[in-house]
Amino acid sequence: MAMMKRAGQPIIALALVAAVLTSCTNADENADAARATPPLRTISFNLYTHCGIDDARIGSTYFEAETPLSDGSGNPPEGWDNPFQHGTMTLKTETEAVFTDDAGHEVKFRARPGAKGFKRICS
């Protein structure tokens, strides 16, 4: 019976080593993934709507609406305040943001890499 215990010990030891190595690898991969994806941030935001909903500046980055909105005459659509709509901007990633407000509006934005200003400035 003593021989059986010894024979099984290397197998148990190898299983334990494999389990430890696997959990270390998964922990490292999870840490890398967490560092690669910035945390969600939601900020209070006044979206400029005077010429329609087309772009926004968040910090020093210019974003453009995935689907620009207007009334067809260069104004915000019906139901939007003018010249600003107050709400929140949620930064999903460094290049994706979503504006929402209490009226139920939602606009998705994508960063414009290298942009130094708004696409269009109206009077």
CNS distance restraints for C-alpha pairs under 8 A (distance, minus, plus):
assign (resid   1 and name CA) (resid   5 and name CA) 6.70 0.50 0.50
assign (resid   2 and name CA) (resid   6 and name CA) 6.54 0.50 0.50
assign (resid   3 and name CA) (resid   7 and name CA) 6.18 0.50 0.50
assign (resid   4 and name CA) (resid   8 and name CA) 6.23 0.50 0.50
assign (resid   5 and name CA) (resid   9 and name CA) 6.19 0.50 0.50
assign (resid   6 and name CA) (resid  10 and name CA) 7.35 0.50 0.50
assign (resid   7 and name CA) (resid  11 and name CA) 7.61 0.50 0.50
assign (resid   8 and name CA) (resid  12 and name CA) 6.35 0.50 0.50
assign (resid   9 and name CA) (resid  13 and name CA) 6.03 0.50 0.50
assign (resid  10 and name CA) (resid  14 and name CA) 6.03 0.50 0.50
assign (resid  11 and name CA) (resid  15 and name CA) 6.15 0.50 0.50
assign (resid  12 and name CA) (resid  16 and name CA) 6.22 0.50 0.50
assign (resid  13 and name CA) (resid  17 and name CA) 6.25 0.50 0.50
assign (resid  14 and name CA) (resid  18 and name CA) 6.10 0.50 0.50
assign (resid  15 and name CA) (resid  19 and name CA) 6.17 0.50 0.50
assign (resid  16 and name CA) (resid  20 and name CA) 6.22 0.50 0.50
assign (resid  17 and name CA) (resid  21 and name CA) 6.14 0.50 0.50
assign (resid  18 and name CA) (resid  22 and name CA) 5.99 0.50 0.50
assign (resid  19 and name CA) (resid  23 and name CA) 6.20 0.50 0.50
assign (resid  20 and name CA) (resid  24 and name CA) 6.23 0.50 0.50
assign (resid  21 and name CA) (resid  25 and name CA) 6.21 0.50 0.50
assign (resid  22 and name CA) (resid  26 and name CA) 6.22 0.50 0.50
assign (resid  23 and name CA) (resid  27 and name CA) 6.03 0.50 0.50
assign (resid  24 and name CA) (resid  28 and name CA) 6.21 0.50 0.50
assign (resid  25 and name CA) (resid  29 and name CA) 6.21 0.50 0.50
assign (resid  26 and name CA) (resid  30 and name CA) 6.06 0.50 0.50
assign (resid  27 and name CA) (resid  31 and name CA) 6.14 0.50 0.50
assign (resid  28 and name CA) (resid  32 and name CA) 6.19 0.50 0.50
assign (resid  29 and name CA) (resid  33 and name CA) 6.17 0.50 0.50
assign (resid  30 and name CA) (resid  34 and name CA) 6.16 0.50 0.50
assign (resid  31 and name CA) (resid  35 and name CA) 6.27 0.50 0.50
assign (resid  32 and name CA) (resid  36 and name CA) 6.19 0.50 0.50
assign (resid  33 and name CA) (resid  37 and name CA) 6.37 0.50 0.50
assign (resid  34 and name CA) (resid  38 and name CA) 7.34 0.50 0.50
assign (resid  37 and name CA) (resid  93 and name CA) 6.90 0.50 0.50
assign (resid  38 and name CA) (resid  92 and name CA) 7.94 0.50 0.50
assign (resid  38 and name CA) (resid  93 and name CA) 6.02 0.50 0.50
assign (resid  38 and name CA) (resid  94 and name CA) 7.26 0.50 0.50
assign (resid  39 and name CA) (resid  92 and name CA) 7.66 0.50 0.50
assign (resid  39 and name CA) (resid  93 and name CA) 7.61 0.50 0.50
assign (resid  40 and name CA) (resid  90 and name CA) 6.86 0.50 0.50
assign (resid  40 and name CA) (resid  91 and name CA) 5.77 0.50 0.50
assign (resid  40 and name CA) (resid  92 and name CA) 5.37 0.50 0.50
assign (resid  40 and name CA) (resid  93 and name CA) 7.08 0.50 0.50
assign (resid  41 and name CA) (resid  90 and name CA) 5.60 0.50 0.50
assign (resid  41 and name CA) (resid  91 and name CA) 5.32 0.50 0.50
assign (resid  41 and name CA) (resid  92 and name CA) 7.22 0.50 0.50
assign (resid  42 and name CA) (resid  88 and name CA) 6.43 0.50 0.50
assign (resid  42 and name CA) (resid  89 and name CA) 5.59 0.50 0.50
assign (resid  42 and name CA) (resid  90 and name CA) 4.18 0.50 0.50
assign (resid  42 and name CA) (resid  91 and name CA) 6.29 0.50 0.50
assign (resid  43 and name CA) (resid  88 and name CA) 5.46 0.50 0.50
assign (resid  43 and name CA) (resid  89 and name CA) 5.40 0.50 0.50
assign (resid  43 and name CA) (resid  90 and name CA) 6.43 0.50 0.50
assign (resid  44 and name CA) (resid  86 and name CA) 7.70 0.50 0.50
assign (resid  44 and name CA) (resid  87 and name CA) 6.05 0.50 0.50
assign (resid  44 and name CA) (resid  88 and name CA) 4.49 0.50 0.50
assign (resid  44 and name CA) (resid  89 and name CA) 6.43 0.50 0.50
assign (resid  45 and name CA) (resid  86 and name CA) 5.94 0.50 0.50
assign (resid  45 and name CA) (resid  87 and name CA) 5.34 0.50 0.50
assign (resid  45 and name CA) (resid  88 and name CA) 4.86 0.50 0.50
assign (resid  45 and name CA) (resid  89 and name CA) 5.79 0.50 0.50
assign (resid  46 and name CA) (resid  84 and name CA) 5.76 0.50 0.50
assign (resid  46 and name CA) (resid  85 and name CA) 5.54 0.50 0.50
assign (resid  46 and name CA) (resid  86 and name CA) 4.48 0.50 0.50
assign (resid  46 and name CA) (resid  87 and name CA) 6.29 0.50 0.50
assign (resid  46 and name CA) (resid  88 and name CA) 7.72 0.50 0.50
assign (resid  47 and name CA) (resid  53 and name CA) 7.98 0.50 0.50
assign (resid  47 and name CA) (resid  56 and name CA) 6.81 0.50 0.50
assign (resid  47 and name CA) (resid  84 and name CA) 5.32 0.50 0.50
assign (resid  47 and name CA) (resid  85 and name CA) 5.16 0.50 0.50
assign (resid  47 and name CA) (resid  86 and name CA) 6.31 0.50 0.50
assign (resid  47 and name CA) (resid  87 and name CA) 7.51 0.50 0.50
assign (resid  48 and name CA) (resid  52 and name CA) 7.97 0.50 0.50
assign (resid  48 and name CA) (resid  53 and name CA) 7.14 0.50 0.50
assign (resid  48 and name CA) (resid  56 and name CA) 7.22 0.50 0.50
assign (resid  48 and name CA) (resid  82 and name CA) 7.85 0.50 0.50
assign (resid  48 and name CA) (resid  83 and name CA) 5.94 0.50 0.50
assign (resid  48 and name CA) (resid  84 and name CA) 4.58 0.50 0.50
assign (resid  48 and name CA) (resid  85 and name CA) 6.66 0.50 0.50
assign (resid  49 and name CA) (resid  53 and name CA) 5.21 0.50 0.50
assign (resid  49 and name CA) (resid  75 and name CA) 7.28 0.50 0.50
assign (resid  49 and name CA) (resid  76 and name CA) 5.55 0.50 0.50
assign (resid  49 and name CA) (resid  80 and name CA) 7.62 0.50 0.50
assign (resid  49 and name CA) (resid  81 and name CA) 7.17 0.50 0.50
assign (resid  49 and name CA) (resid  82 and name CA) 5.76 0.50 0.50
assign (resid  49 and name CA) (resid  83 and name CA) 5.15 0.50 0.50
assign (resid  49 and name CA) (resid  84 and name CA) 5.16 0.50 0.50
assign (resid  49 and name CA) (resid  85 and name CA) 6.56 0.50 0.50
assign (resid  50 and name CA) (resid  74 and name CA) 7.88 0.50 0.50
assign (resid  50 and name CA) (resid  75 and name CA) 5.76 0.50 0.50
assign (resid  50 and name CA) (resid  76 and name CA) 6.13 0.50 0.50
assign (resid  50 and name CA) (resid  82 and name CA) 5.26 0.50 0.50
assign (resid  50 and name CA) (resid  83 and name CA) 4.19 0.50 0.50
assign (resid  50 and name CA) (resid  84 and name CA) 6.74 0.50 0.50
assign (resid  50 and name CA) (resid 122 and name CA) 7.92 0.50 0.50
assign (resid  51 and name CA) (resid  70 and name CA) 7.40 0.50 0.50
assign (resid  51 and name CA) (resid  74 and name CA) 4.84 0.50 0.50
assign (resid  51 and name CA) (resid  75 and name CA) 4.62 0.50 0.50
assign (resid  51 and name CA) (resid  76 and name CA) 6.21 0.50 0.50
assign (resid  51 and name CA) (resid 121 and name CA) 7.99 0.50 0.50
assign (resid  51 and name CA) (resid 122 and name CA) 6.22 0.50 0.50
assign (resid  52 and name CA) (resid  68 and name CA) 7.41 0.50 0.50
assign (resid  52 and name CA) (resid  69 and name CA) 5.66 0.50 0.50
assign (resid  52 and name CA) (resid  70 and name CA) 4.43 0.50 0.50
assign (resid  52 and name CA) (resid  71 and name CA) 7.34 0.50 0.50
assign (resid  52 and name CA) (resid  74 and name CA) 5.61 0.50 0.50
assign (resid  52 and name CA) (resid  75 and name CA) 4.67 0.50 0.50
assign (resid  52 and name CA) (resid  76 and name CA) 4.04 0.50 0.50
assign (resid  52 and name CA) (resid  77 and name CA) 6.95 0.50 0.50
assign (resid  53 and name CA) (resid  65 and name CA) 7.08 0.50 0.50
assign (resid  53 and name CA) (resid  68 and name CA) 5.51 0.50 0.50
assign (resid  53 and name CA) (resid  69 and name CA) 4.91 0.50 0.50
assign (resid  53 and name CA) (resid  70 and name CA) 6.32 0.50 0.50
assign (resid  53 and name CA) (resid  76 and name CA) 6.38 0.50 0.50
assign (resid  54 and name CA) (resid  64 and name CA) 5.82 0.50 0.50
assign (resid  54 and name CA) (resid  65 and name CA) 5.13 0.50 0.50
assign (resid  54 and name CA) (resid  67 and name CA) 7.72 0.50 0.50
assign (resid  54 and name CA) (resid  68 and name CA) 4.69 0.50 0.50
assign (resid  54 and name CA) (resid  69 and name CA) 6.56 0.50 0.50
assign (resid  55 and name CA) (resid  62 and name CA) 7.16 0.50 0.50
assign (resid  55 and name CA) (resid  63 and name CA) 5.47 0.50 0.50
assign (resid  55 and name CA) (resid  64 and name CA) 4.12 0.50 0.50
assign (resid  55 and name CA) (resid  65 and name CA) 5.50 0.50 0.50
assign (resid  55 and name CA) (resid  68 and name CA) 7.93 0.50 0.50
assign (resid  55 and name CA) (resid 109 and name CA) 7.55 0.50 0.50
assign (resid  55 and name CA) (resid 118 and name CA) 6.75 0.50 0.50
assign (resid  55 and name CA) (resid 119 and name CA) 7.31 0.50 0.50
assign (resid  56 and name CA) (resid  62 and name CA) 5.87 0.50 0.50
assign (resid  56 and name CA) (resid  63 and name CA) 5.20 0.50 0.50
assign (resid  56 and name CA) (resid  64 and name CA) 6.35 0.50 0.50
assign (resid  56 and name CA) (resid  65 and name CA) 7.87 0.50 0.50
assign (resid  56 and name CA) (resid 109 and name CA) 7.99 0.50 0.50
assign (resid  56 and name CA) (resid 118 and name CA) 7.48 0.50 0.50
assign (resid  57 and name CA) (resid  61 and name CA) 5.64 0.50 0.50
assign (resid  57 and name CA) (resid  62 and name CA) 4.44 0.50 0.50
assign (resid  57 and name CA) (resid  63 and name CA) 6.00 0.50 0.50
assign (resid  57 and name CA) (resid 118 and name CA) 7.77 0.50 0.50
assign (resid  58 and name CA) (resid  62 and name CA) 6.41 0.50 0.50
assign (resid  58 and name CA) (resid  63 and name CA) 7.39 0.50 0.50
assign (resid  61 and name CA) (resid 111 and name CA) 6.80 0.50 0.50
assign (resid  61 and name CA) (resid 112 and name CA) 7.49 0.50 0.50
assign (resid  61 and name CA) (resid 113 and name CA) 7.86 0.50 0.50
assign (resid  61 and name CA) (resid 115 and name CA) 7.45 0.50 0.50
assign (resid  62 and name CA) (resid 111 and name CA) 5.89 0.50 0.50
assign (resid  62 and name CA) (resid 112 and name CA) 5.72 0.50 0.50
assign (resid  62 and name CA) (resid 113 and name CA) 7.76 0.50 0.50
assign (resid  62 and name CA) (resid 115 and name CA) 6.11 0.50 0.50
assign (resid  62 and name CA) (resid 116 and name CA) 7.37 0.50 0.50
assign (resid  62 and name CA) (resid 117 and name CA) 6.78 0.50 0.50
assign (resid  62 and name CA) (resid 118 and name CA) 6.85 0.50 0.50
assign (resid  63 and name CA) (resid  95 and name CA) 7.94 0.50 0.50
assign (resid  63 and name CA) (resid 109 and name CA) 5.74 0.50 0.50
assign (resid  63 and name CA) (resid 110 and name CA) 5.18 0.50 0.50
assign (resid  63 and name CA) (resid 111 and name CA) 4.09 0.50 0.50
assign (resid  63 and name CA) (resid 112 and name CA) 5.35 0.50 0.50
assign (resid  64 and name CA) (resid  68 and name CA) 7.94 0.50 0.50
assign (resid  64 and name CA) (resid 109 and name CA) 5.23 0.50 0.50
assign (resid  64 and name CA) (resid 110 and name CA) 5.45 0.50 0.50
assign (resid  64 and name CA) (resid 111 and name CA) 6.32 0.50 0.50
assign (resid  64 and name CA) (resid 112 and name CA) 6.63 0.50 0.50
assign (resid  65 and name CA) (resid 107 and name CA) 6.65 0.50 0.50
assign (resid  65 and name CA) (resid 108 and name CA) 5.79 0.50 0.50
assign (resid  65 and name CA) (resid 109 and name CA) 4.32 0.50 0.50
assign (resid  65 and name CA) (resid 110 and name CA) 6.47 0.50 0.50
assign (resid  66 and name CA) (resid 107 and name CA) 7.58 0.50 0.50
assign (resid  66 and name CA) (resid 108 and name CA) 5.71 0.50 0.50
assign (resid  66 and name CA) (resid 109 and name CA) 5.46 0.50 0.50
assign (resid  66 and name CA) (resid 110 and name CA) 6.57 0.50 0.50
assign (resid  67 and name CA) (resid 107 and name CA) 7.54 0.50 0.50
assign (resid  67 and name CA) (resid 108 and name CA) 7.51 0.50 0.50
assign (resid  69 and name CA) (resid  76 and name CA) 6.78 0.50 0.50
assign (resid  69 and name CA) (resid  77 and name CA) 6.53 0.50 0.50
assign (resid  70 and name CA) (resid  74 and name CA) 5.88 0.50 0.50
assign (resid  70 and name CA) (resid  75 and name CA) 5.40 0.50 0.50
assign (resid  70 and name CA) (resid  76 and name CA) 4.65 0.50 0.50
assign (resid  70 and name CA) (resid  77 and name CA) 4.78 0.50 0.50
assign (resid  71 and name CA) (resid  75 and name CA) 5.52 0.50 0.50
assign (resid  71 and name CA) (resid  76 and name CA) 5.73 0.50 0.50
assign (resid  71 and name CA) (resid  77 and name CA) 4.46 0.50 0.50
assign (resid  71 and name CA) (resid  78 and name CA) 7.00 0.50 0.50
assign (resid  76 and name CA) (resid  80 and name CA) 6.02 0.50 0.50
assign (resid  76 and name CA) (resid  81 and name CA) 7.48 0.50 0.50
assign (resid  76 and name CA) (resid  82 and name CA) 6.87 0.50 0.50
assign (resid  80 and name CA) (resid  85 and name CA) 6.52 0.50 0.50
assign (resid  81 and name CA) (resid  85 and name CA) 5.14 0.50 0.50
assign (resid  85 and name CA) (resid 101 and name CA) 7.86 0.50 0.50
assign (resid  86 and name CA) (resid 101 and name CA) 6.63 0.50 0.50
assign (resid  87 and name CA) (resid  99 and name CA) 6.89 0.50 0.50
assign (resid  87 and name CA) (resid 100 and name CA) 5.65 0.50 0.50
assign (resid  87 and name CA) (resid 101 and name CA) 4.16 0.50 0.50
assign (resid  87 and name CA) (resid 102 and name CA) 6.85 0.50 0.50
assign (resid  88 and name CA) (resid  99 and name CA) 5.65 0.50 0.50
assign (resid  88 and name CA) (resid 100 and name CA) 5.51 0.50 0.50
assign (resid  88 and name CA) (resid 101 and name CA) 6.24 0.50 0.50
assign (resid  89 and name CA) (resid  97 and name CA) 6.51 0.50 0.50
assign (resid  89 and name CA) (resid  98 and name CA) 5.53 0.50 0.50
assign (resid  89 and name CA) (resid  99 and name CA) 4.40 0.50 0.50
assign (resid  89 and name CA) (resid 100 and name CA) 6.54 0.50 0.50
assign (resid  90 and name CA) (resid  97 and name CA) 5.41 0.50 0.50
assign (resid  90 and name CA) (resid  98 and name CA) 5.19 0.50 0.50
assign (resid  90 and name CA) (resid  99 and name CA) 6.43 0.50 0.50
assign (resid  91 and name CA) (resid  95 and name CA) 7.93 0.50 0.50
assign (resid  91 and name CA) (resid  96 and name CA) 6.11 0.50 0.50
assign (resid  91 and name CA) (resid  97 and name CA) 4.35 0.50 0.50
assign (resid  91 and name CA) (resid  98 and name CA) 6.64 0.50 0.50
assign (resid  92 and name CA) (resid  96 and name CA) 5.38 0.50 0.50
assign (resid  92 and name CA) (resid  97 and name CA) 5.37 0.50 0.50
assign (resid  92 and name CA) (resid  98 and name CA) 7.37 0.50 0.50
assign (resid  93 and name CA) (resid  97 and name CA) 6.99 0.50 0.50
assign (resid  94 and name CA) (resid 111 and name CA) 7.69 0.50 0.50
assign (resid  95 and name CA) (resid 110 and name CA) 5.49 0.50 0.50
assign (resid  95 and name CA) (resid 111 and name CA) 4.66 0.50 0.50
assign (resid  96 and name CA) (resid 108 and name CA) 7.41 0.50 0.50
assign (resid  96 and name CA) (resid 109 and name CA) 5.79 0.50 0.50
assign (resid  96 and name CA) (resid 110 and name CA) 4.78 0.50 0.50
assign (resid  96 and name CA) (resid 111 and name CA) 6.37 0.50 0.50
assign (resid  97 and name CA) (resid 108 and name CA) 5.93 0.50 0.50
assign (resid  97 and name CA) (resid 109 and name CA) 5.05 0.50 0.50
assign (resid  97 and name CA) (resid 110 and name CA) 6.46 0.50 0.50
assign (resid  98 and name CA) (resid 106 and name CA) 6.74 0.50 0.50
assign (resid  98 and name CA) (resid 107 and name CA) 5.62 0.50 0.50
assign (resid  98 and name CA) (resid 108 and name CA) 4.46 0.50 0.50
assign (resid  98 and name CA) (resid 109 and name CA) 5.92 0.50 0.50
assign (resid  99 and name CA) (resid 105 and name CA) 7.67 0.50 0.50
assign (resid  99 and name CA) (resid 106 and name CA) 5.46 0.50 0.50
assign (resid  99 and name CA) (resid 107 and name CA) 5.14 0.50 0.50
assign (resid  99 and name CA) (resid 108 and name CA) 6.45 0.50 0.50
assign (resid  99 and name CA) (resid 109 and name CA) 7.80 0.50 0.50
assign (resid 100 and name CA) (resid 104 and name CA) 6.71 0.50 0.50
assign (resid 100 and name CA) (resid 105 and name CA) 5.42 0.50 0.50
assign (resid 100 and name CA) (resid 106 and name CA) 4.55 0.50 0.50
assign (resid 100 and name CA) (resid 107 and name CA) 6.75 0.50 0.50
assign (resid 101 and name CA) (resid 105 and name CA) 5.64 0.50 0.50
assign (resid 101 and name CA) (resid 106 and name CA) 7.12 0.50 0.50
